[in-house]
Amino acid sequence: MREPFSYMYTHNSWSMTVCCGHFLLVLNFYFPIIFSTRSSVDKAAVKMSRRWKLICVPTVIVTVIICFTSTYLLLVKGTNRWGSGRGLRVNQNTRRTGVETTRNFSRIGNREEKTRENITKVVDREQNKILMTNSAAVAVCCTDLMNLDKDKAVIIGRRRKNKGFLTIGIPNTPRSFGKSDLKRTLKSLIQNTPNDLGQSHVSIVVFASALDQSTRLSTRDIVAGFPEHVQSGLLQLIEAPRSFYPNLSALTGSDLYNRVKQNVDNAFLLAYAMDSADFYLQLSDNVRAPSNYLQSIRDFIKQQGGAYWVTLEFYPVGFTGKLFHGGGRDMQQLIHLFTEYAREQSVESLFGHFKDLNVQLRDAVRRPPLFAS
């Protein structure tokens, strides 16, 4: 890209001035010395050297003044009309174009950014039009979740009849890269859950949220790999019927599809786990639990004392590692947010709104995080 005229002109003026100044200074200081060494007795030579000094010094001063004047006119005044030379008039259009381009560069960038934003809004608007045709289906999800038949949702394992201390929900979501770490996550949770508590006070619910059958079968194989814990009721696998989801085929692969799908998945998992334990913990299928995770959760709950809270955070990223009261108004409110605003906002944003709506003035975050990825 060609440089703006004002920059080129200033740069060339400085270069010419420096070169001329050095040349004249060399002549000013060295020529008289050389001249006088050759004719040290000649008085005429001495007079010539003095005259040469009188010529060189004013010339250097005038050259510097001209350079500073042109620089001031170009950079401060935005013009080079300090003379009436023909060359300046010829390059006037070029100068104007360069200066205007430099001054409006940020404006052009802002216009391009606004154009991108407008295009994004148009795409989102068109996708929302497609989804709005299925808005009734999203609303039906909320109604269905309040009357969810939990026994039909269980694919592997069995539901506990007695209310326990903690239910851990893990949505198993398909990924476009790498393999799922669900097996490692389940292994760390099961190994670090004491037998006396695991049999009656803790439940681990895996939700196979993928719609394709191959991924669901893969999740079933992983859960079935822990038969003892499935039989005891510690480990359960649930699935949502395909009819539960709105028709999102036109949005497959888009951010809007992923947003709606994730919100509805979490709403289904919360609805299944509601009222099954005193507390509910949301995890993901790529974290590891430490050996004392259960006691650490109990201790952190006790540390809150009588302080009001709606969520405790054991992992800093996203919706993972968030602990809620296991039933009542809090879980219902989360389900309502995830279904009612499935199109508009992500899970993380809705979780932030949930805390704001319930006026939790401080973030109850455990440091360091209890779970590791």
The 8 nearest C-alpha neighbors of each residue, nearest first, counted from 0:
[[1, 2, 3, 97, 100, 4, 101, 7],
 [2, 0, 3, 4, 97, 7, 6, 100],
 [1, 3, 4, 0, 7, 6, 97, 5],
 [4, 2, 97, 6, 5, 98, 7, 1],
 [3, 5, 94, 97, 7, 6, 8, 2],
 [6, 4, 8, 7, 3, 73, 9, 94],
 [5, 7, 9, 4, 8, 3, 10, 2],
 [8, 6, 10, 4, 9, 5, 11, 3],
 [7, 9, 5, 11, 10, 6, 4, 12],
 [8, 10, 12, 6, 7, 11, 70, 5],
 [9, 11, 7, 13, 8, 12, 6, 14],
 [12, 10, 14, 8, 13, 9, 7, 15],
 [13, 11, 9, 15, 14, 10, 16, 8],
 [12, 14, 16, 10, 11, 15, 17, 9],
 [15, 13, 11, 17, 12, 16, 18, 10],
 [14, 16, 18, 12, 13, 17, 19, 11],
 [17, 15, 13, 19, 14, 18, 20, 12],
 [18, 16, 20, 14, 15, 19, 13, 21],
 [17, 19, 15, 21, 20, 16, 22, 14],
 [20, 18, 22, 16, 21, 17, 15, 23],
 [21, 19, 17, 23, 22, 18, 16, 59],
 [22, 20, 24, 18, 19, 23, 25, 17],
 [21, 23, 19, 25, 20, 24, 18, 26],
 [22, 24, 26, 20, 25, 21, 27, 19],
 [25, 23, 27, 21, 26, 22, 20, 28],
 [26, 24, 22, 27, 23, 28, 29, 21],
 [25, 27, 30, 23, 24, 29, 28, 22],
 [26, 28, 24, 25, 52, 23, 55, 29],
 [29, 27, 25, 26, 30, 24, 31, 32],
 [28, 30, 32, 26, 31, 25, 27, 33],
 [29, 31, 26, 33, 32, 34, 28, 27],
 [32, 30, 48, 34, 33, 29, 35, 28],
 [33, 31, 35, 29, 30, 34, 36, 28],
 [34, 32, 30, 36, 35, 31, 29, 37],
 [33, 35, 31, 32, 37, 36, 30, 38],
 [34, 36, 39, 38, 32, 37, 33, 31],
 [37, 35, 33, 39, 38, 34, 32, 31],
 [36, 38, 35, 34, 39, 33, 32, 40],
 [39, 37, 35, 41, 40, 36, 34, 44],
 [38, 40, 35, 36, 41, 37, 45, 44],
 [41, 39, 38, 42, 35, 44, 45, 37],
 [40, 42, 38, 43, 44, 39, 45, 35],
 [43, 41, 45, 44, 40, 46, 39, 38],
 [42, 44, 46, 41, 45, 47, 48, 40],
 [45, 43, 47, 42, 46, 41, 48, 35],
 [44, 46, 42, 48, 47, 43, 49, 35],
 [45, 47, 43, 49, 44, 48, 50, 42],
 [48, 46, 44, 50, 45, 49, 51, 43],
 [47, 49, 31, 51, 45, 50, 46, 44],
 [50, 48, 52, 46, 51, 47, 45, 53],
 [49, 51, 47, 53, 52, 48, 46, 54],
 [52, 50, 48, 54, 49, 53, 47, 55],
 [53, 51, 49, 55, 54, 50, 27, 56],
 [52, 54, 50, 51, 55, 56, 49, 57],
 [53, 55, 51, 52, 56, 57, 58, 50],
 [56, 54, 58, 52, 57, 53, 27, 51],
 [55, 57, 59, 58, 54, 53, 52, 60],
 [58, 56, 60, 59, 55, 54, 61, 53],
 [57, 59, 55, 61, 56, 60, 62, 54],
 [60, 58, 62, 56, 57, 61, 20, 55],
 [59, 61, 57, 63, 58, 62, 64, 56],
 [62, 60, 64, 58, 63, 59, 57, 65],
 [61, 63, 59, 65, 64, 60, 58, 66],
 [62, 64, 66, 60, 65, 61, 67, 59],
 [65, 63, 61, 67, 66, 62, 68, 60],
 [64, 66, 68, 62, 63, 67, 61, 69],
 [67, 65, 63, 69, 68, 64, 70, 12],
 [68, 66, 70, 64, 69, 65, 71, 63],
 [67, 69, 65, 71, 66, 70, 64, 72],
 [68, 70, 72, 66, 71, 67, 73, 65],
 [71, 69, 67, 73, 68, 72, 9, 74],
 [70, 72, 68, 75, 69, 74, 73, 67],
 [71, 73, 76, 69, 70, 78, 75, 79],
 [74, 72, 77, 78, 70, 71, 79, 76],
 [73, 75, 71, 77, 72, 70, 76, 5],
 [76, 74, 71, 77, 72, 73, 70, 78],
 [75, 77, 72, 78, 73, 74, 71, 79],
 [76, 78, 73, 74, 75, 72, 79, 98],
 [79, 77, 73, 72, 76, 80, 74, 94],
 [78, 80, 73, 81, 72, 69, 77, 87],
 [81, 79, 82, 78, 83, 87, 72, 88],
 [80, 82, 79, 83, 69, 72, 78, 68],
 [81, 83, 80, 84, 79, 87, 85, 88],
 [84, 82, 85, 81, 80, 87, 88, 86],
 [83, 85, 86, 87, 82, 88, 81, 89],
 [84, 86, 88, 87, 89, 83, 90, 82],
 [85, 87, 89, 88, 84, 90, 83, 91],
 [88, 86, 90, 89, 85, 84, 91, 83],
 [87, 89, 91, 85, 86, 90, 84, 83],
 [88, 90, 86, 87, 91, 85, 92, 93],
 [91, 89, 93, 87, 88, 92, 94, 86],
 [90, 92, 94, 88, 93, 89, 87, 95],
 [93, 91, 95, 94, 90, 96, 89, 88],
 [92, 94, 96, 90, 91, 95, 97, 4],
 [95, 93, 4, 91, 97, 92, 96, 98],
 [94, 96, 92, 98, 97, 93, 99, 91],
 [95, 97, 93, 99, 94, 98, 100, 92],
 [98, 96, 3, 100, 4, 94, 95, 99],
 [97, 99, 101, 95, 100, 96, 94, 102],
 [100, 98, 102, 96, 101, 97, 103, 95],
 [99, 101, 97, 103, 98, 102, 104, 96],
 [102, 100, 98, 104, 99, 103, 97, 3],
 [101, 103, 99, 100, 104, 98, 105, 106],
 [102, 104, 106, 100, 105, 101, 99, 107],
 [103, 105, 107, 101, 106, 102, 100, 108],
 [106, 104, 108, 107, 103, 109, 102, 101],
 [107, 105, 103, 109, 108, 104, 110, 102],
 [106, 108, 110, 104, 109, 105, 103, 111],
 [109, 107, 105, 111, 106, 110, 112, 104],
 [108, 110, 106, 112, 107, 111, 113, 105],
 [109, 111, 113, 107, 112, 108, 114, 106],
 [112, 110, 114, 108, 113, 109, 107, 115],
 [113, 111, 109, 115, 114, 110, 108, 116],
 [114, 112, 116, 110, 115, 111, 117, 109],
 [113, 115, 111, 117, 112, 116, 110, 118],
 [116, 114, 118, 112, 113, 117, 119, 111],
 [115, 117, 113, 119, 114, 118, 120, 112],
 [116, 118, 120, 114, 119, 115, 113, 121],
 [117, 119, 121, 115, 120, 116, 114, 122],
 [120, 118, 116, 122, 117, 121, 123, 115],
 [119, 121, 117, 123, 118, 122, 124, 116],
 [120, 122, 124, 118, 119, 123, 117, 125],
 [123, 121, 119, 125, 124, 120, 126, 118],
 [122, 124, 126, 120, 125, 121, 127, 119],
 [125, 123, 121, 127, 122, 126, 120, 128],
 [124, 126, 128, 122, 127, 123, 121, 129],
 [127, 125, 123, 129, 128, 124, 130, 122],
 [126, 128, 130, 124, 129, 125, 131, 123],
 [129, 127, 131, 125, 126, 130, 124, 132],
 [130, 128, 126, 127, 131, 132, 125, 133],
 [129, 131, 127, 133, 132, 128, 126, 134],
 [132, 130, 134, 128, 133, 129, 127, 135],
 [131, 133, 130, 129, 134, 128, 135, 127],
 [132, 134, 131, 130, 136, 135, 245, 246],
 [135, 133, 131, 137, 136, 132, 130, 138],
 [134, 136, 138, 133, 137, 139, 132, 131],
 [135, 137, 139, 245, 133, 134, 138, 140],
 [138, 136, 134, 140, 139, 135, 245, 338],
 [139, 137, 135, 140, 136, 141, 134, 339],
 [138, 140, 136, 142, 141, 137, 143, 135],
 [141, 139, 143, 137, 138, 142, 144, 136],
 [140, 142, 144, 139, 138, 143, 338, 145],
 [143, 141, 139, 140, 144, 145, 138, 146],
 [144, 142, 140, 146, 145, 141, 147, 139],
 [145, 143, 147, 141, 146, 142, 270, 140],
 [144, 146, 143, 142, 147, 141, 270, 331],
 [147, 145, 144, 143, 148, 142, 149, 270],
 [146, 148, 144, 149, 145, 143, 271, 270],
 [149, 147, 150, 151, 146, 152, 144, 271],
 [150, 148, 152, 151, 147, 271, 153, 158],
 [149, 151, 152, 153, 148, 158, 157, 154],
 [152, 150, 149, 153, 148, 154, 237, 147],
 [151, 153, 149, 237, 150, 238, 239, 154],
 [154, 152, 237, 151, 150, 155, 236, 238],
 [153, 155, 237, 236, 152, 238, 156, 151],
 [156, 154, 236, 235, 153, 157, 237, 229],
 [157, 155, 235, 229, 232, 230, 234, 236],
 [156, 158, 232, 235, 159, 153, 155, 230],
 [159, 157, 160, 232, 156, 150, 235, 153],
 [158, 160, 161, 232, 157, 162, 275, 202],
 [161, 159, 158, 162, 275, 163, 157, 199],
 [162, 160, 159, 163, 275, 199, 276, 200],
 [163, 161, 276, 275, 160, 164, 277, 159],
 [164, 162, 200, 276, 165, 201, 161, 199],
 [163, 165, 200, 277, 276, 201, 278, 162],
 [166, 164, 278, 201, 276, 279, 163, 277],
 [165, 167, 202, 279, 201, 276, 203, 280],
 [168, 166, 203, 280, 281, 279, 204, 202],
 [167, 169, 204, 281, 282, 205, 203, 280],
 [168, 170, 205, 282, 283, 206, 204, 284],
 [171, 169, 206, 205, 172, 283, 207, 208],
 [170, 172, 207, 206, 284, 208, 169, 205],
 [171, 173, 208, 209, 170, 174, 207, 284],
 [174, 172, 209, 171, 175, 214, 179, 208],
 [175, 173, 176, 172, 177, 178, 179, 171],
 [174, 176, 173, 177, 178, 172, 179, 252],
 [177, 175, 174, 178, 173, 179, 172, 180],
 [176, 178, 179, 175, 174, 180, 173, 285],
 [179, 177, 180, 176, 174, 173, 175, 181],
 [178, 180, 181, 177, 284, 285, 174, 173],
 [181, 179, 285, 183, 182, 284, 184, 178],
 [182, 180, 284, 184, 183, 179, 185, 285],
 [181, 183, 185, 184, 180, 186, 221, 179],
 [182, 184, 186, 180, 181, 185, 187, 287],
 [185, 183, 181, 287, 187, 186, 182, 286],
 [186, 184, 188, 182, 187, 183, 189, 181],
 [185, 187, 183, 189, 184, 188, 190, 182],
 [188, 186, 184, 190, 288, 185, 189, 287],
 [189, 187, 185, 191, 186, 288, 190, 192],
 [190, 188, 192, 186, 191, 187, 185, 197],
 [189, 191, 187, 188, 192, 186, 193, 290],
 [190, 192, 290, 188, 189, 187, 193, 291],
 [191, 193, 189, 190, 197, 188, 194, 196],
 [194, 192, 196, 195, 197, 191, 190, 189],
 [195, 193, 197, 196, 198, 192, 199, 189],
 [194, 196, 193, 197, 198, 199, 200, 192],
 [197, 195, 200, 194, 193, 198, 199, 201],
 [196, 198, 194, 201, 199, 195, 192, 200],
 [197, 199, 196, 195, 194, 233, 200, 231],
 [198, 200, 197, 196, 201, 163, 195, 233],
 [199, 201, 163, 164, 196, 197, 198, 165],
 [202, 200, 165, 197, 166, 163, 164, 199],
 [203, 201, 233, 166, 167, 234, 204, 165],
 [202, 204, 167, 234, 233, 166, 168, 235],
 [203, 205, 235, 168, 236, 167, 234, 169],
 [206, 204, 236, 169, 170, 235, 168, 237],
 [205, 207, 170, 237, 208, 171, 238, 236],
 [208, 206, 171, 238, 209, 215, 170, 237],
 [209, 207, 206, 172, 171, 170, 264, 210],
 [210, 208, 211, 207, 172, 215, 173, 214],
 [209, 211, 212, 208, 241, 215, 214, 207],
 [212, 210, 213, 209, 214, 215, 216, 208],
 [211, 213, 215, 214, 216, 210, 209, 217],
 [212, 214, 216, 215, 211, 217, 218, 210],
 [215, 213, 217, 216, 212, 211, 209, 218],
 [214, 216, 212, 218, 217, 213, 207, 209],
 [215, 217, 219, 213, 218, 214, 212, 220],
 [216, 218, 214, 220, 215, 219, 213, 221],
 [219, 217, 215, 221, 216, 220, 214, 222],
 [218, 220, 216, 222, 217, 221, 223, 215],
 [221, 219, 223, 217, 218, 222, 224, 216],
 [220, 222, 218, 224, 219, 223, 182, 217],
 [223, 221, 224, 219, 220, 225, 218, 236],
 [222, 224, 220, 225, 221, 226, 219, 229],
 [223, 225, 222, 221, 226, 220, 219, 182],
 [224, 226, 223, 228, 227, 222, 229, 221],
 [227, 225, 229, 228, 223, 224, 230, 222],
 [228, 226, 230, 229, 225, 231, 232, 233],
 [227, 229, 231, 230, 233, 226, 234, 225],
 [228, 230, 234, 156, 226, 232, 227, 231],
 [231, 229, 227, 228, 232, 226, 156, 157],
 [232, 230, 228, 229, 233, 198, 227, 234],
 [231, 233, 229, 234, 230, 157, 156, 228],
 [232, 234, 202, 228, 231, 203, 229, 197],
 [235, 233, 229, 203, 232, 228, 204, 202],
 [236, 234, 156, 204, 155, 205, 203, 229],
 [237, 235, 205, 155, 154, 204, 206, 153],
 [236, 238, 153, 206, 152, 154, 205, 207],
 [239, 237, 207, 152, 206, 240, 208, 154],
 [238, 240, 152, 241, 243, 237, 208, 267],
 [241, 239, 242, 243, 238, 244, 152, 210],
 [242, 240, 243, 244, 239, 210, 245, 238],
 [241, 243, 240, 244, 245, 239, 246, 136],
 [242, 244, 241, 240, 140, 239, 245, 136],
 [245, 243, 242, 241, 246, 136, 137, 140],
 [246, 244, 136, 137, 247, 133, 243, 242],
 [245, 247, 248, 133, 244, 136, 249, 130],
 [248, 246, 250, 249, 245, 251, 256, 130],
 [247, 249, 251, 250, 246, 256, 245, 252],
 [250, 248, 247, 251, 129, 246, 126, 130],
 [251, 249, 256, 248, 247, 253, 252, 126],
 [252, 250, 248, 253, 249, 256, 247, 257],
 [251, 253, 250, 256, 254, 257, 255, 249],
 [254, 252, 256, 255, 251, 250, 257, 258],
 [255, 253, 257, 256, 258, 252, 250, 251],
 [254, 256, 258, 253, 257, 259, 342, 250],
 [255, 257, 253, 250, 259, 254, 258, 251],
 [258, 256, 260, 254, 255, 259, 261, 253],
 [257, 259, 255, 261, 256, 260, 345, 254],
 [260, 258, 341, 262, 256, 342, 261, 257],
 [259, 261, 257, 263, 258, 262, 256, 264],
 [262, 260, 264, 258, 259, 263, 257, 265],
 [263, 261, 337, 259, 265, 264, 341, 260],
 [262, 264, 266, 260, 265, 261, 338, 259],
 [265, 263, 261, 267, 266, 262, 260, 268],
 [264, 266, 268, 262, 267, 263, 269, 261],
 [265, 267, 334, 263, 269, 264, 268, 337],
 [268, 266, 270, 264, 265, 269, 263, 271],
 [269, 267, 265, 271, 270, 266, 272, 264],
 [268, 270, 272, 266, 271, 267, 273, 265],
 [271, 269, 267, 273, 268, 272, 144, 266],
 [270, 272, 268, 269, 273, 149, 267, 147],
 [273, 271, 269, 270, 275, 268, 274, 166],
 [272, 274, 326, 270, 275, 271, 325, 269],
 [275, 273, 326, 325, 276, 272, 277, 162],
 [274, 276, 162, 273, 272, 163, 325, 166],
 [277, 275, 163, 162, 164, 165, 278, 325],
 [276, 278, 325, 164, 165, 324, 163, 279],
 [279, 277, 325, 324, 165, 276, 323, 164],
 [278, 280, 166, 325, 323, 322, 165, 167],
 [281, 279, 322, 167, 321, 166, 168, 320],
 [280, 282, 168, 320, 321, 319, 167, 169],
 [283, 281, 319, 169, 320, 168, 280, 284],
 [284, 282, 169, 285, 319, 170, 286, 281],
 [283, 285, 181, 180, 171, 286, 184, 169],
 [284, 286, 180, 283, 372, 184, 181, 287],
 [287, 285, 372, 371, 184, 284, 283, 370],
 [286, 288, 184, 371, 370, 187, 372, 289],
 [287, 289, 370, 187, 188, 292, 290, 286],
 [290, 288, 292, 291, 287, 370, 191, 369],
 [289, 291, 191, 292, 288, 192, 190, 187],
 [290, 292, 294, 289, 293, 295, 191, 288],
 [291, 293, 295, 289, 294, 290, 288, 296],
 [294, 292, 296, 295, 291, 297, 192, 191],
 [293, 295, 297, 296, 291, 292, 298, 299],
 [296, 294, 292, 298, 293, 297, 291, 299],
 [297, 295, 299, 293, 294, 298, 300, 292],
 [296, 298, 294, 300, 295, 299, 301, 293],
 [297, 299, 295, 301, 300, 296, 294, 302],
 [298, 300, 302, 296, 301, 297, 295, 303],
 [299, 301, 297, 302, 298, 303, 296, 304],
 [302, 300, 298, 303, 299, 304, 297, 296],
 [303, 301, 299, 304, 300, 298, 297, 305],
 [304, 302, 301, 306, 300, 305, 299, 307],
 [305, 303, 302, 301, 306, 300, 307, 299],
 [304, 306, 303, 307, 301, 302, 308, 300],
 [307, 305, 303, 304, 308, 302, 359, 301],
 [306, 308, 305, 309, 359, 303, 304, 360],
 [309, 307, 310, 359, 306, 311, 363, 303],
 [308, 310, 323, 359, 324, 354, 307, 311],
 [311, 309, 323, 322, 308, 321, 312, 363],
 [312, 310, 322, 363, 321, 364, 313, 323],
 [311, 313, 364, 321, 314, 320, 363, 365],
 [312, 314, 320, 368, 369, 365, 321, 364],
 [315, 313, 320, 368, 312, 316, 370, 319],
 [316, 314, 313, 317, 368, 312, 320, 319],
 [317, 315, 314, 319, 318, 320, 347, 313],
 [316, 318, 347, 319, 315, 346, 314, 320],
 [317, 319, 347, 321, 320, 316, 346, 281],
 [320, 318, 282, 317, 281, 321, 283, 314],
 [319, 321, 314, 313, 282, 281, 312, 280],
 [322, 320, 312, 281, 319, 280, 311, 313],
 [321, 323, 280, 311, 310, 279, 312, 320],
 [324, 322, 310, 279, 278, 325, 309, 280],
 [323, 325, 278, 326, 279, 277, 329, 309],
 [326, 324, 278, 277, 279, 276, 274, 273],
 [327, 325, 274, 273, 330, 324, 328, 329],
 [328, 326, 329, 330, 331, 325, 274, 324],
 [327, 329, 331, 330, 332, 326, 333, 324],
 [330, 328, 332, 331, 327, 333, 326, 324],
 [331, 329, 333, 332, 326, 328, 327, 334],
 [332, 330, 334, 328, 333, 329, 335, 327],
 [331, 333, 335, 329, 330, 334, 328, 336],
 [332, 334, 336, 330, 335, 331, 337, 329],
 [335, 333, 266, 331, 337, 332, 336, 330],
 [334, 336, 332, 333, 338, 337, 339, 331],
 [337, 335, 333, 339, 334, 338, 340, 332],
 [336, 338, 262, 334, 341, 335, 340, 266],
 [339, 337, 341, 335, 336, 340, 263, 141],
 [338, 340, 336, 335, 341, 337, 138, 137],
 [341, 339, 343, 342, 338, 336, 337, 344],
 [340, 342, 259, 338, 337, 262, 343, 339],
 [343, 341, 340, 259, 344, 255, 258, 127],
 [342, 344, 340, 341, 345, 258, 259, 255],
 [345, 343, 348, 342, 341, 340, 349, 346],
 [344, 346, 348, 347, 258, 349, 262, 343],
 [345, 347, 349, 348, 262, 350, 344, 318],
 [346, 348, 350, 345, 349, 317, 318, 351],
 [349, 347, 351, 345, 350, 346, 344, 352],
 [348, 350, 352, 346, 351, 347, 353, 345],
 [349, 351, 353, 347, 348, 352, 346, 354],
 [352, 350, 348, 354, 349, 353, 355, 347],
 [353, 351, 355, 349, 354, 350, 356, 348],
 [352, 354, 350, 356, 351, 355, 349, 357],
 [355, 353, 357, 351, 352, 356, 359, 358],
 [356, 354, 352, 358, 357, 353, 359, 351],
 [357, 355, 353, 358, 354, 352, 359, 351],
 [356, 358, 354, 355, 359, 353, 309, 352],
 [359, 357, 355, 356, 360, 354, 353, 308],
 [358, 360, 354, 361, 357, 308, 355, 309],
 [359, 361, 358, 362, 355, 354, 308, 357],
 [362, 360, 359, 363, 308, 358, 364, 354],
 [361, 363, 364, 360, 359, 311, 312, 310],
 [364, 362, 311, 312, 361, 365, 310, 308],
 [365, 363, 312, 362, 311, 313, 366, 315],
 [364, 366, 313, 368, 367, 312, 363, 369],
 [367, 365, 368, 364, 369, 313, 314, 315],
 [366, 368, 365, 369, 313, 314, 364, 370],
 [369, 367, 366, 314, 313, 370, 365, 315],
 [368, 370, 313, 367, 314, 371, 292, 365],
 [371, 369, 288, 368, 287, 314, 286, 289],
 [370, 372, 287, 286, 369, 288, 368, 314],
 [371, 286, 285, 287, 370, 288, 283, 284]]
